[in-house]
Amino acid sequence: MEDLNVKGMIQNKKLARSIADVSWATFVTYVTYKAAWDNKKVVPIDRFFASSKQCNGCKEKNTLLSLSDRIWVCSNCGQEHDRDINAAVNIKEEGIRILRASKSA
């Protein structure tokens, strides 16, 4: 699960109401509880991890991507990405990488 800067996001007037309505802390607590109930782990992903800007195919980082760009094409491998789906895949892969690293340490 991505470790979001909720306080910073609430300062954005366009996002504030949606984020406050969701009650992010309550959501994280609930997901963590349910995961533990099913013997699963919730792995926090650093908020600075470029989940939506990194191509999940070749791992090239698109530094020119803006928040309004919902679909983008990787300049390195040509793969087309939906920003949200790409971010979800990258967050999942990063979580798996972190879990594997913690088991080998």
Buried (B, 14 or more C-beta within 10 A) or exposed (E): BBEEEBEEBBEEEEEEEEBEEEEBEEEBEEEBEEBEEEEEEEBEBEEEBBBBBBBBBEEBEBEEBEEEEEEBEBEEEEBEBEBEEBBBBBBBBBBEEBEEEEEEE
